[in-house]
Amino acid sequence: MSNNRVKVQQRIGFLVIFMLAGIVIIILRYGWLQLVQGSELAERMRRQVGQDYQVQSPRGAILDRNGRELAISTMTKSLYVDPYNVKYPEQLAQELAPLIRKDEEEILEDINIGGGFVWIKRRLDQSEYEAVRALIREKGYEECLGFRDEAKRYYPNDVLAANIIGFVGTEDRGLDGIENALDKYIKGEVTETYMYTDMRERPILDSIFERHGYQGDRCKTIQLTIDSAIQFIVEQELDRAMAENDPIGVTCIAMNPKTGEILAMASRPSYNPNRFWDYTPNDWKNRAVSFIYEPGSTFKTITAGAALQEGIVSPNQIFVDPGYVMVSGMRIQNWNGASFGTVTFADVVKQSLNTGFAMVGLQLGAEKLVRYARLFGFGEQTGIELPGEEIGILYTPDEMVDSDIATMAIGQSIAVTPLQLITAMSAVANNGILLKPHIVKMIKNANGSTFSETHVEEVRKTIDAATDKTLVGLLEQVVASGGGKKASVRGYRVAGKTGTAQKINEYGTGYSEGKYIASFCGFGPVENPKIALLVIIDEPAGNFYGGQIAAPVAGRIFSQVFRYMRIEPSDSPEEEEELSEDVGEGDAAVMLSLPKQIPQEIEDIPEPEEIYNDEPEFGDADDKVIVPDFYRKSIREAARLANNVGLILETTGSGFALEQNIDAGVSVKRGTVIKIKFSP
């Protein structure tokens, strides 16, 4: 009995020792697997049951001031290939090419790059994605073909506001416009995530929902000050101006002069940002901020404001216009070279007389003229939230001679951007207060909260409010009965100034023969300005006067915008008030004196350069001219001939003149419309 007990105890002891040994072995093995091989085994498990993915959040939207979408992003599939696992490259390329609309040779080149990852086509259309996915399942291409999620930028309005918005290239990078300027705010985020997948790398369990709805923290929404409705009105009228005048380009800016907000900004030529690669860099260019030009008579607004502020002139001051003045060997004359006789300064502004403004500029002097130009914002960037803004060109006062002063006073020999000019005109509409222009209204975070908001930003005071009121009255007369009357809108009071500037030679010095920039810059309604407007037509064919071709465009835009904004018509004006104080005793029939060093005669002056008044006033019924012979002349040559004698040209067709409604040699009133038919 005792022997049996001993044997049992021995067996139990052996079993305990064996179990203890097993436990020790298990512990040691567990420790080995966890501490020594743990990281390697965990990584092997991750590769077997799941995969690392890059997840991209969509790029932030761009909206207009009313929340209408101008640019949005959608998530799309991009196709890649693993060249290492491609068994039959030619067969794969042949089957894939028609599905993604790509050449077989291009696909083979991608495969031949080698490695484990090469893009085949990024941002597939939905139909392309479905077709390729079906091919992968049918042919078993799971090992060598795959998809990645990427954001695709879409512009639902195509061309509308394209030059403002810009476009996006590869890697979700903004390349122009707002897309470029605010890229750091609206660019989507790319983050790494892990998903459990099946043997075909399809997400399983709850991992498919793990990143659903992820918007990222950086992809903010940009709300612009642009109003899509006003933008559409502007672009529609620019398209019409392109068709009617055949220029190389047109530009328009609409601004709220009380806030500095840009309501519309458009250029032609333009492009469709959904297919920006089909256009040239010249089409991408935003001419409103990246184009400098001589403003011509629109700049006379600044000269007039400076002269009124300095007390050099008053609206009723009398000038005796000699028809031309000689300044440092340069002949500055009115559009017809003739004298307009005894006129007031109000007439000088209304009829845009170069002689009067040259005299006023010389009285102001270089220092004051340049100082006021800078006060109104010329010669510096406005700081708007757009890329590529030019500074313009202004004189340094110490380097100016009298001819520089005279030409600057009439808007030549300087260069400005359209944005600078409309900003300056908005200051006139805003009681002389210059505001910083803005095109971004607000930036919102991904969760809808406000990140930043733009407020009215006052830059400086340009002229006194009383002076500004007088200047506005002069500009209103320009539209009511002067060179800008085609910008008028029945029932509303509009103020503004036209301009027709000869273009400088692109290569070399002097001016280009027959090349002009026609423009109109103004605002309305005068009693409470809601919109300031600038229209520029670059190198129009045929008629090139700002008052004849740019002012009508502005008038049509004003009319539509007033209705859209529900602006009530202006009250019927009572008996016209005096623009300024009564004429003093010393004002009667006097001519503003010129500095003695300016030659008064043309003798002994070798071939002086001539600068013509750019806005003819066709009001003298007794002024007769002889109709030229336009036969076989080009449109530009005919326009030059008509301009020289003071006739208005109305053209049909293109090519060379074949018929004119009034025979050559007939005496007609200055300002008569001559209709000419052109044919190739």
C-alpha positions as CSV (number, residue, x, y, z in Angstrom):
1,M,0.0,0.0,0.0
2,S,2.8,2.3,0.9
3,N,4.6,1.5,-2.2
4,N,1.6,2.4,-4.3
5,R,1.3,5.7,-2.4
6,V,5.0,6.5,-3.1
7,K,4.6,5.8,-6.7
8,V,1.5,8.0,-7.0
9,Q,3.4,10.8,-5.2
10,Q,6.3,10.4,-7.5
11,R,4.1,10.5,-10.5
12,I,2.4,13.6,-9.2
13,G,5.8,15.2,-8.6
14,F,6.9,14.4,-12.2
15,L,3.6,15.9,-13.5
16,V,4.1,19.0,-11.5
17,I,7.6,19.4,-12.6
18,F,6.5,18.8,-16.2
19,M,3.7,21.3,-15.9
20,L,6.0,23.8,-14.3
21,A,8.6,23.3,-17.1
22,G,5.8,23.7,-19.7
23,I,4.7,26.9,-18.0
24,V,8.3,28.2,-18.0
25,I,8.7,27.4,-21.6
26,I,5.4,29.1,-22.5
27,I,6.4,32.2,-20.5
28,L,9.8,32.2,-22.2
29,R,8.2,31.8,-25.6
30,Y,5.6,34.5,-24.9
31,G,8.3,36.8,-23.7
32,W,10.4,36.0,-26.8
33,L,7.4,36.7,-29.1
34,Q,6.4,39.8,-27.3
35,L,9.7,41.4,-26.4
36,V,12.0,40.2,-29.2
37,Q,9.8,39.5,-32.2
38,G,6.8,41.7,-31.2
39,S,7.3,44.6,-33.6
40,E,8.1,42.4,-36.5
41,L,5.1,40.2,-36.0
42,A,2.8,43.2,-35.5
43,E,3.9,44.7,-38.7
44,R,3.4,41.3,-40.5
45,M,-0.1,41.1,-39.1
46,R,-0.9,44.7,-40.3
47,R,0.2,43.8,-43.8
48,Q,-1.9,40.7,-43.8
49,V,-5.2,42.1,-42.5
50,G,-5.0,45.8,-43.5
51,Q,-3.2,48.5,-45.4
52,D,-2.0,52.1,-44.8
53,Y,-3.9,54.6,-46.9
54,Q,-3.4,58.3,-47.6
55,V,-6.7,60.2,-47.1
56,Q,-7.1,63.6,-48.6
57,S,-9.7,66.1,-47.5
58,P,-11.4,68.2,-50.2
59,R,-10.1,71.7,-51.0
60,G,-12.1,74.5,-49.4
61,A,-14.9,76.1,-51.5
62,I,-14.9,79.6,-53.0
63,L,-18.2,81.4,-52.8
64,D,-19.5,84.8,-53.9
65,R,-20.9,87.3,-51.4
66,N,-24.3,85.7,-51.4
67,G,-23.0,82.1,-50.9
68,R,-23.2,81.0,-54.5
69,E,-20.5,78.4,-55.4
70,L,-17.7,79.6,-57.6
71,A,-15.3,76.7,-57.0
72,I,-15.9,73.4,-55.3
73,S,-14.0,70.1,-54.8
74,T,-15.2,66.6,-55.2
75,M,-13.5,63.4,-54.3
76,T,-12.5,61.3,-57.3
77,K,-10.5,58.1,-57.9
78,S,-6.9,58.2,-59.4
79,L,-5.5,55.1,-61.1
80,Y,-2.0,53.7,-60.3
81,V,0.0,50.7,-61.4
82,D,2.4,48.5,-59.6
83,P,4.9,47.7,-62.4
84,Y,6.6,45.0,-60.4
85,N,3.5,42.8,-60.5
86,V,2.5,43.5,-64.2
87,K,2.9,40.2,-66.0
88,Y,1.8,41.2,-69.5
89,P,2.4,44.9,-70.1
90,E,1.3,45.0,-73.7
91,Q,-2.0,43.3,-73.0
92,L,-2.7,45.5,-70.0
93,A,-2.0,48.7,-72.0
94,Q,-4.2,47.5,-74.8
95,E,-7.1,46.8,-72.6
96,L,-6.7,49.9,-70.4
97,A,-6.2,52.6,-73.1
98,P,-9.7,52.9,-74.5
99,L,-11.2,52.9,-71.0
100,I,-9.3,56.0,-69.8
101,R,-8.8,57.7,-73.2
102,K,-5.0,57.4,-73.1
103,D,-2.5,56.1,-75.7
104,E,-1.1,52.6,-75.2
105,E,2.4,53.9,-75.7
106,E,1.9,56.3,-72.7
107,I,0.7,53.5,-70.5
108,L,3.6,51.3,-71.5
109,E,6.0,54.1,-70.7
110,D,4.5,54.4,-67.2
111,I,4.8,50.7,-66.6
112,N,8.4,50.7,-67.8
113,I,9.3,53.2,-65.1
114,G,9.4,50.2,-62.8
115,G,9.1,50.2,-59.0
116,G,6.0,49.6,-57.0
117,F,3.9,52.7,-57.6
118,V,3.4,54.8,-60.8
119,W,0.4,57.0,-61.6
120,I,-1.5,56.0,-64.7
121,K,-4.2,58.7,-64.7
122,R,-5.3,61.0,-62.0
123,R,-8.8,62.2,-61.2
124,L,-10.8,59.8,-63.3
125,D,-14.3,60.6,-64.5
126,Q,-16.9,58.5,-62.8
127,S,-17.5,56.5,-66.0
128,E,-13.7,55.9,-66.4
129,Y,-13.5,54.7,-62.8
130,E,-16.5,52.2,-63.2
131,A,-15.0,50.8,-66.5
132,V,-11.5,50.3,-65.0
133,R,-12.9,48.7,-61.8
134,A,-14.9,46.3,-63.9
135,L,-11.8,45.4,-65.9
136,I,-9.8,44.7,-62.7
137,R,-12.5,42.4,-61.5
138,E,-12.9,40.6,-64.8
139,K,-9.2,40.1,-65.6
140,G,-7.9,39.8,-62.0
141,Y,-5.6,42.8,-62.1
142,E,-5.9,43.4,-58.4
143,E,-2.2,42.9,-57.8
144,C,-1.0,45.4,-60.3
145,L,-3.8,48.1,-60.6
146,G,-5.4,50.1,-57.8
147,F,-7.1,53.4,-57.0
148,R,-6.4,56.3,-54.6
149,D,-8.8,59.0,-53.5
150,E,-7.9,62.5,-54.6
151,A,-9.8,65.8,-54.6
152,K,-10.8,67.3,-58.0
153,R,-11.5,71.0,-58.4
154,Y,-14.6,72.0,-60.3
155,Y,-15.8,75.4,-61.4
156,P,-19.6,75.2,-61.9
157,N,-19.9,78.5,-63.8
158,D,-17.1,77.8,-66.3
159,V,-15.7,81.1,-67.5
160,L,-17.5,83.3,-65.0
161,A,-14.9,85.2,-62.8
162,A,-12.2,82.9,-64.1
163,N,-9.5,85.5,-64.0
164,I,-10.3,86.2,-60.3
165,I,-10.6,82.6,-59.1
166,G,-7.7,81.1,-61.0
167,F,-7.2,77.3,-61.1
168,V,-5.6,74.3,-59.4
169,G,-2.8,72.1,-60.7
170,T,-1.5,68.7,-59.6
171,E,-1.0,67.9,-55.9
172,D,-3.9,70.2,-55.1
173,R,-1.7,73.3,-55.6
174,G,-3.3,76.7,-56.5
175,L,-1.6,78.2,-59.6
176,D,-3.4,81.5,-60.2
177,G,-5.9,83.9,-58.8
178,I,-7.5,83.4,-55.4
179,E,-6.6,79.7,-55.7
180,N,-3.0,80.7,-55.6
181,A,-3.1,83.8,-53.3
182,L,-5.0,81.9,-50.5
183,D,-3.7,78.4,-51.2
184,K,-2.4,78.0,-47.6
185,Y,-6.0,78.5,-46.3
186,I,-8.0,76.4,-48.7
187,K,-5.6,73.6,-49.6
188,G,-6.9,70.2,-48.5
189,E,-5.0,68.0,-46.0
190,V,-3.4,64.6,-46.8
191,T,-3.2,62.3,-43.7
192,E,-2.2,58.7,-43.2
193,T,-4.8,56.2,-41.9
194,Y,-5.0,52.4,-41.5
195,M,-7.9,50.3,-42.8
196,Y,-8.7,46.6,-42.3
197,T,-9.1,45.1,-45.8
198,D,-10.0,41.7,-47.3
199,M,-7.7,39.8,-49.7
200,R,-8.6,42.2,-52.5
201,E,-7.8,45.2,-50.4
202,R,-11.4,46.2,-50.0
203,P,-12.2,48.0,-46.6
204,I,-14.0,45.8,-44.1
205,L,-15.7,46.2,-40.7
206,D,-16.1,49.7,-39.4
207,S,-12.9,51.0,-41.0
208,I,-14.9,51.9,-44.2
209,F,-16.7,54.6,-42.1
210,E,-13.7,55.7,-40.1
211,R,-12.8,58.7,-42.2
212,H,-16.2,59.4,-43.6
213,G,-17.0,63.1,-43.7
214,Y,-13.5,64.1,-42.8
215,Q,-13.0,67.7,-43.9
216,G,-9.6,68.5,-42.4
217,D,-8.6,71.5,-40.4
218,R,-7.0,73.7,-43.0
219,C,-9.5,73.5,-45.9
220,K,-11.2,76.8,-45.1
221,T,-14.0,78.4,-47.2
222,I,-13.3,81.7,-49.0
223,Q,-16.3,84.1,-49.4
224,L,-15.5,86.8,-51.9
225,T,-17.0,90.3,-52.2
226,I,-18.0,89.4,-55.8
227,D,-21.7,89.4,-56.7
228,S,-22.3,86.7,-59.3
229,A,-25.2,88.5,-60.8
230,I,-23.3,91.7,-61.3
231,Q,-20.3,89.7,-62.5
232,F,-22.5,88.1,-65.1
233,I,-23.9,91.4,-66.3
234,V,-20.3,92.8,-66.6
235,E,-19.0,89.8,-68.5
236,Q,-22.0,89.7,-70.8
237,E,-21.4,93.4,-71.8
238,L,-17.7,92.7,-72.2
239,D,-18.5,89.9,-74.7
240,R,-20.7,92.4,-76.6
241,A,-17.9,95.0,-76.6
242,M,-15.5,92.4,-78.0
243,A,-17.9,91.6,-80.8
244,E,-18.7,95.2,-81.6
245,N,-15.2,96.7,-81.5
246,D,-12.8,93.8,-82.2
247,P,-10.2,94.9,-79.6
248,I,-7.3,92.8,-78.3
249,G,-8.8,93.0,-74.9
250,V,-11.3,94.6,-72.6
251,T,-11.4,95.0,-68.8
252,C,-14.1,96.1,-66.3
253,I,-14.1,96.6,-62.6
254,A,-17.2,97.4,-60.5
255,M,-16.6,98.6,-56.9
256,N,-18.6,99.7,-54.0
257,P,-17.0,103.1,-53.4
258,K,-18.3,103.3,-49.8
259,T,-16.6,100.0,-48.7
260,G,-13.9,99.3,-51.2
261,E,-15.5,95.9,-52.0
262,I,-15.0,94.6,-55.5
263,L,-18.5,93.7,-56.9
264,A,-17.2,92.5,-60.3
265,M,-13.9,92.2,-62.0
266,A,-13.6,90.7,-65.5
267,S,-11.2,90.6,-68.5
268,R,-11.3,89.4,-72.0
269,P,-9.8,87.3,-73.3
270,S,-10.5,84.8,-70.6
271,Y,-10.6,81.0,-70.2
272,N,-12.5,78.1,-68.7
273,P,-10.6,77.0,-65.5
274,N,-12.0,73.5,-65.8
275,R,-9.7,73.1,-68.8
276,F,-7.1,75.8,-68.2
277,W,-4.5,73.9,-70.1
278,D,-6.3,74.5,-73.4
279,Y,-5.5,78.3,-73.1
280,T,-2.5,80.5,-73.2
281,P,-0.9,82.4,-70.2
282,N,-2.2,85.6,-71.8
283,D,-5.8,84.3,-71.4
284,W,-5.1,83.5,-67.7
285,K,-3.9,87.1,-67.0
286,N,-6.1,89.3,-64.8
287,R,-5.7,92.6,-66.6
288,A,-7.4,94.5,-63.8
289,V,-4.3,94.2,-61.6
290,S,-1.5,93.0,-64.0
291,F,-1.9,95.5,-66.8
292,I,-0.4,99.0,-66.8
293,Y,-1.4,101.7,-69.4
294,E,-1.5,105.4,-69.9
295,P,-4.9,106.5,-68.5
296,G,-5.4,109.5,-70.7
297,S,-8.3,111.9,-69.9
298,T,-9.6,109.7,-67.0
299,F,-6.6,110.9,-65.0
300,K,-7.7,114.5,-65.5
301,T,-10.1,113.9,-62.6
302,I,-7.0,113.8,-60.4
303,T,-5.6,117.0,-61.9
304,A,-8.9,118.8,-61.5
305,G,-9.2,117.7,-57.9
306,A,-5.7,118.8,-57.1
307,A,-6.2,122.2,-58.8
308,L,-9.5,122.8,-57.0
309,Q,-8.0,121.8,-53.6
310,E,-5.0,124.1,-54.1
311,G,-7.3,127.0,-55.0
312,I,-5.6,127.4,-58.4
313,V,-9.0,127.3,-60.3
314,S,-12.7,127.5,-59.6
315,P,-15.4,126.0,-61.8
316,N,-16.5,129.3,-63.2
317,Q,-13.0,130.7,-63.8
318,I,-12.6,131.9,-67.4
319,F,-10.0,130.5,-69.8
320,V,-9.2,131.8,-73.3
321,D,-8.3,128.6,-75.1
322,P,-5.6,129.2,-77.8
323,G,-6.1,125.8,-79.4
324,Y,-2.6,124.6,-78.6
325,V,0.3,125.4,-76.2
326,M,4.0,124.8,-76.8
327,V,5.7,123.2,-73.8
328,S,9.4,122.5,-74.0
329,G,9.2,122.1,-77.7
330,M,6.1,119.9,-77.5
331,R,2.9,121.0,-79.1
332,I,-0.1,120.1,-77.0
333,Q,-3.4,120.8,-78.7
334,N,-7.1,120.0,-78.7
335,W,-8.5,117.2,-80.8
336,N,-8.9,119.5,-83.9
337,G,-6.0,121.8,-83.2
338,A,-8.5,124.7,-83.0
339,S,-9.3,127.1,-80.3
340,F,-12.5,126.7,-78.3
341,G,-12.4,130.4,-77.4
342,T,-13.6,131.7,-74.1
343,V,-14.6,128.8,-71.8
344,T,-14.9,128.2,-68.0
345,F,-13.0,125.6,-66.2
346,A,-16.2,123.6,-66.0
347,D,-16.2,123.6,-69.8
348,V,-12.5,122.6,-69.8
349,V,-13.5,119.5,-67.7
350,K,-16.7,118.8,-69.7
351,Q,-15.0,119.1,-73.1
352,S,-11.7,117.5,-71.8
353,L,-9.5,120.3,-73.3
354,N,-5.9,119.3,-73.2
355,T,-4.8,123.0,-73.4
356,G,-6.6,123.9,-70.2
357,F,-5.4,120.9,-68.3
358,A,-1.8,121.5,-69.4
359,M,-2.1,125.1,-68.1
360,V,-3.5,123.9,-64.8
361,G,-0.8,121.2,-64.5
362,L,1.9,123.8,-65.0
363,Q,0.4,126.0,-62.4
364,L,0.3,123.1,-59.9
365,G,3.9,122.2,-60.6
366,A,5.7,118.8,-60.5
367,E,5.8,118.4,-56.7
368,K,2.1,119.0,-56.1
369,L,0.9,117.1,-59.2
370,V,2.9,114.0,-58.2
371,R,1.9,114.4,-54.5
372,Y,-1.8,114.3,-55.3
373,A,-1.3,111.4,-57.7
374,R,0.2,109.5,-54.8
375,L,-2.5,110.6,-52.4
376,F,-5.0,109.0,-54.7
377,G,-3.1,105.7,-54.7
378,F,-1.1,105.8,-57.9
379,G,2.5,104.6,-57.9
380,E,1.9,101.9,-55.2
381,Q,0.1,98.6,-54.9
382,T,-3.4,98.7,-53.5
383,G,-2.8,95.5,-51.5
384,I,-5.8,93.6,-52.8
385,E,-5.9,89.9,-52.1
386,L,-4.8,88.9,-55.7
387,P,-1.5,87.8,-57.1
388,G,0.5,89.7,-59.7
389,E,-0.5,93.3,-58.9
390,E,1.6,95.9,-60.7
391,I,2.8,99.2,-59.2
392,G,2.5,101.5,-62.2
393,I,4.9,104.2,-63.2
394,L,5.1,107.8,-61.8
395,Y,7.6,110.6,-62.2
396,T,10.0,111.7,-59.6
397,P,9.3,115.5,-59.2
398,D,13.0,116.5,-59.3
399,E,13.4,114.8,-62.7
400,M,10.4,116.5,-64.4
401,V,10.6,119.2,-67.0
402,D,7.7,121.4,-68.0
403,S,6.6,119.0,-70.8
404,D,6.5,116.1,-68.3
405,I,4.2,118.2,-66.1
406,A,1.9,119.1,-68.9
407,T,1.6,115.6,-70.3
408,M,1.1,114.1,-66.9
409,A,-1.7,116.6,-66.2
410,I,-3.6,115.2,-69.2
411,G,-2.9,111.5,-68.3
412,Q,0.0,110.7,-70.5
413,S,3.7,109.8,-69.7
414,I,2.5,107.9,-66.6
415,A,1.3,104.3,-66.2
416,V,-1.5,103.0,-63.9
417,T,-3.4,99.8,-63.3
418,P,-7.1,99.6,-63.8
419,L,-7.5,98.8,-60.1
420,Q,-5.6,101.9,-59.1
421,L,-7.8,104.1,-61.3
422,I,-11.1,102.7,-60.1
423,T,-9.9,103.0,-56.5
424,A,-9.0,106.7,-57.1
425,M,-12.4,107.3,-58.7
426,S,-14.1,105.6,-55.7
427,A,-12.3,108.1,-53.4
428,V,-13.9,110.9,-55.3
429,A,-17.3,109.2,-54.8
430,N,-16.5,108.7,-51.1
431,N,-16.1,112.4,-50.1
432,G,-12.4,112.3,-50.9
433,I,-11.6,109.3,-48.6
434,L,-9.4,106.6,-50.2
435,L,-10.2,103.1,-49.2
436,K,-8.3,99.9,-49.6
437,P,-9.9,97.7,-52.1
438,H,-10.9,94.1,-51.1
439,I,-12.1,91.1,-53.0
440,V,-12.2,88.7,-50.0
441,K,-15.2,89.2,-47.7
442,M,-14.7,86.4,-45.2
443,I,-12.7,83.2,-44.5
444,K,-14.6,80.4,-42.7
445,N,-13.2,77.4,-40.9
446,A,-14.1,73.9,-41.8
447,N,-16.6,73.8,-39.0
448,G,-18.4,76.9,-40.2
449,S,-17.0,79.3,-37.7
450,T,-15.4,82.6,-38.8
451,F,-11.6,82.6,-39.2
452,S,-11.3,86.2,-40.4
453,E,-13.5,88.9,-41.8
454,T,-12.6,92.0,-43.9
455,H,-13.7,95.4,-42.8
456,V,-13.7,98.8,-44.4
457,E,-10.1,100.0,-44.3
458,E,-9.5,103.8,-44.7
459,V,-6.1,104.6,-46.3
460,R,-6.1,108.4,-46.2
461,K,-7.9,111.6,-47.1
462,T,-7.1,112.9,-50.6
463,I,-9.0,116.2,-50.8
464,D,-11.5,118.0,-48.6
465,A,-15.2,117.1,-48.7
466,A,-16.2,120.5,-50.0
467,T,-13.6,120.3,-52.8
468,D,-14.8,116.8,-53.6
469,K,-18.4,117.9,-53.9
470,T,-17.3,120.5,-56.4
471,L,-15.3,117.9,-58.4
472,V,-18.3,115.5,-58.4
473,G,-20.5,118.3,-59.8
474,L,-18.0,118.8,-62.7
475,L,-17.9,115.1,-63.4
476,E,-21.6,114.9,-63.4
477,Q,-21.7,117.5,-66.1
478,V,-19.3,115.4,-68.2
479,V,-22.0,112.6,-68.3
480,A,-25.0,114.8,-68.4
481,S,-23.9,116.9,-71.4
482,G,-20.2,116.3,-72.2
483,G,-18.1,113.6,-73.7
484,G,-19.5,110.9,-71.4
485,K,-23.2,111.3,-72.0
486,K,-23.4,107.9,-73.5
487,A,-22.8,106.5,-70.0
488,S,-25.9,108.3,-68.7
489,V,-28.9,106.3,-67.5
490,R,-32.3,107.8,-67.8
491,G,-33.7,108.8,-64.3
492,Y,-30.3,108.5,-62.5
493,R,-27.5,110.9,-61.9
494,V,-24.1,109.5,-63.0
495,A,-20.7,111.2,-62.8
496,G,-17.6,110.2,-64.6
497,K,-14.8,110.9,-67.1
498,T,-13.9,109.4,-70.5
499,G,-10.5,108.8,-71.9
500,T,-8.8,107.9,-75.2
501,A,-5.1,107.4,-74.8
502,Q,-2.7,106.5,-77.6
503,K,-0.7,103.4,-76.7
504,I,3.1,103.6,-76.3
505,N,5.3,101.5,-78.5
506,E,5.8,98.1,-76.9
507,Y,9.3,98.0,-78.2
508,G,11.0,101.4,-78.4
509,T,9.9,105.0,-77.6
510,G,7.0,107.1,-78.7
511,Y,3.5,106.1,-79.5
512,S,2.1,103.4,-81.7
513,E,0.4,104.6,-84.8
514,G,-3.4,103.9,-84.8
515,K,-3.4,102.1,-81.5
516,Y,-5.6,103.5,-78.7
517,I,-7.1,102.6,-75.3
518,A,-10.6,103.8,-74.9
519,S,-12.0,104.0,-71.4
520,F,-14.7,105.4,-69.1
521,C,-14.5,105.7,-65.3
522,G,-17.4,106.9,-63.2
523,F,-19.9,106.2,-60.4
524,G,-23.6,106.6,-59.5
525,P,-26.1,107.5,-58.3
526,V,-24.3,110.8,-57.5
527,E,-26.4,111.6,-54.4
528,N,-25.5,108.2,-52.8
529,P,-23.0,106.3,-54.9
530,K,-23.5,102.5,-54.8
531,I,-21.2,101.5,-57.6
532,A,-18.1,102.8,-59.2
533,L,-17.3,101.5,-62.7
534,L,-14.3,101.3,-65.0
535,V,-14.5,100.1,-68.6
536,I,-11.3,99.8,-70.7
537,I,-11.2,98.8,-74.4
538,D,-7.7,98.0,-75.7
539,E,-6.9,98.7,-79.3
540,P,-10.5,98.8,-80.8
541,A,-10.9,98.6,-84.5
542,G,-12.6,101.5,-86.1
543,N,-14.0,104.1,-83.6
544,F,-11.6,104.4,-80.7
545,Y,-13.0,107.3,-78.6
546,G,-13.8,106.4,-75.0
547,G,-16.9,108.5,-75.1
548,Q,-18.2,106.7,-78.2
549,I,-17.4,103.0,-77.4
550,A,-16.5,102.7,-73.6
551,A,-19.1,105.0,-72.2
552,P,-22.1,103.0,-73.8
553,V,-20.8,99.8,-72.2
554,A,-20.6,101.5,-68.9
555,G,-24.1,103.0,-69.4
556,R,-25.6,99.5,-70.1
557,I,-23.9,98.1,-67.0
558,F,-25.1,100.9,-64.8
559,S,-28.6,100.5,-66.0
560,Q,-28.8,96.8,-65.3
561,V,-27.0,97.0,-62.0
562,F,-29.2,99.9,-60.7
563,R,-32.2,97.7,-61.4
564,Y,-30.6,94.6,-59.9
565,M,-29.7,96.5,-56.7
566,R,-33.2,98.1,-56.7
567,I,-31.9,101.6,-56.5
568,E,-34.6,104.1,-56.8
569,P,-34.3,106.7,-59.6
570,S,-32.9,110.1,-58.6
571,D,-35.2,112.9,-57.8
572,S,-35.8,115.3,-60.8
573,P,-33.1,117.9,-60.5
574,E,-34.3,121.4,-59.8
575,E,-33.0,124.4,-61.5
576,E,-29.3,123.8,-62.0
577,E,-27.2,125.2,-59.2
578,E,-23.9,127.0,-59.4
579,L,-21.0,124.5,-59.1
580,S,-19.0,126.9,-57.0
581,E,-18.7,130.5,-56.0
582,D,-19.7,133.3,-58.4
583,V,-17.2,134.5,-60.9
584,G,-15.1,137.2,-59.4
585,E,-14.2,140.5,-61.0
586,G,-10.8,139.2,-62.0
587,D,-12.2,136.1,-63.7
588,A,-13.9,137.9,-66.6
589,A,-12.3,137.0,-69.9
590,V,-8.8,136.2,-68.6
591,M,-6.5,133.4,-69.5
592,L,-4.6,131.4,-67.0
593,S,-1.0,132.6,-67.4
594,L,1.7,130.3,-68.5
595,P,5.3,130.3,-67.2
596,K,7.4,132.6,-69.3
597,Q,9.8,129.8,-70.4
598,I,7.0,128.1,-72.4
599,P,7.3,129.1,-76.1
600,Q,4.2,130.8,-77.4
601,E,5.0,130.6,-81.0
602,I,5.9,127.6,-83.2
603,E,8.7,129.2,-85.2
604,D,12.1,127.7,-84.8
605,I,10.7,124.7,-83.0
606,P,11.9,121.6,-85.0
607,E,9.1,119.1,-85.6
608,P,7.5,119.2,-82.2
609,E,5.6,116.1,-81.0
610,E,1.9,116.7,-81.1
611,I,-0.6,115.5,-78.4
612,Y,-4.2,115.8,-79.3
613,N,-7.2,116.2,-77.2
614,D,-8.8,112.8,-76.9
615,E,-12.4,113.6,-76.5
616,P,-13.9,115.8,-79.3
617,E,-16.9,117.9,-78.5
618,F,-19.2,118.0,-81.6
619,G,-21.4,120.9,-80.7
620,D,-20.6,123.8,-83.1
621,A,-23.2,123.9,-85.8
622,D,-21.3,126.5,-87.8
623,D,-18.0,124.5,-88.0
624,K,-17.8,122.9,-91.4
625,V,-15.4,120.3,-92.6
626,I,-14.7,118.5,-95.9
627,V,-15.4,114.8,-96.1
628,P,-12.2,112.8,-96.9
629,D,-12.0,110.1,-99.5
630,F,-12.1,106.8,-97.6
631,Y,-11.9,104.5,-100.6
632,R,-9.6,101.4,-100.1
633,K,-8.6,102.7,-96.6
634,S,-8.4,100.2,-93.7
635,I,-10.6,100.7,-90.7
636,R,-7.8,102.2,-88.7
637,E,-6.8,104.5,-91.5
638,A,-10.4,105.6,-92.0
639,A,-10.7,106.2,-88.3
640,R,-7.6,108.4,-88.3
641,L,-8.9,110.4,-91.3
642,A,-12.3,110.9,-89.6
643,N,-10.7,111.9,-86.4
644,N,-8.5,114.5,-88.1
645,V,-11.4,116.4,-89.4
646,G,-13.9,115.8,-86.6
647,L,-16.3,113.3,-88.1
648,I,-17.8,110.2,-86.4
649,L,-17.1,106.9,-88.1
650,E,-19.8,104.2,-88.3
651,T,-18.5,101.0,-89.9
652,T,-19.9,97.8,-91.2
653,G,-17.9,94.8,-92.4
654,S,-14.1,94.4,-92.3
655,G,-11.2,94.8,-94.6
656,F,-11.0,97.9,-96.8
657,A,-13.5,100.8,-97.4
658,L,-15.6,100.3,-100.6
659,E,-18.6,102.7,-100.0
660,Q,-19.3,105.8,-98.0
661,N,-22.7,107.4,-97.5
662,I,-21.4,110.9,-98.1
663,D,-19.2,111.6,-101.1
664,A,-15.6,112.8,-100.7
665,G,-15.3,116.6,-100.9
666,V,-18.7,117.4,-99.6
667,S,-18.9,120.1,-96.8
668,V,-20.6,118.9,-93.7
669,K,-21.0,119.9,-90.1
670,R,-18.2,118.8,-87.7
671,G,-19.5,115.8,-85.8
672,T,-21.5,114.3,-88.7
673,V,-21.7,110.5,-88.8
674,I,-20.0,109.0,-91.8
675,K,-21.2,105.4,-92.6
676,I,-18.6,103.3,-94.4
677,K,-18.9,99.8,-95.7
678,F,-15.8,97.6,-95.6
679,S,-15.1,94.5,-97.5
680,P,-12.1,92.1,-97.8
